[in-house]
Amino acid sequence: MCLAIPGKVISIEEGEDEIFRIGLVSFDGINREVNLAMVPEVKVNDYVLVHVGVAIQTLDEEEAMKTMEYLRELNELNEELGPELDQEGLGKEE
């Protein structure tokens, strides 16, 4: 399963046209370069949903924070249950 992760655009490097715009996006303090071709309206301090290095959608801060909280909870659940989870994320019966 692939996820799209929310992040905050902290800078934008303009290319020759919108296709070549690259943004520096912060994912809960981890910064990565992201292609902004699919969100030409995005500006610094906007939140975007990123999948495989491409921003695919803008979203508001509230939605971004809610999604990050869900992802943190999933990570905590994974750490807590660890080996009891199968590849589908479902508990195994013994």
Secondary structure, DSSP 8 states (H G I E B T S, - for coil): ----EEEEEEEEE--SSGGG-EEEEEETTEEEEEE-TT-TT--TT-EEEEETTEEEEEE-HHHHHHHHHHHHHHHHHHHHHGGGB-TTS-B---
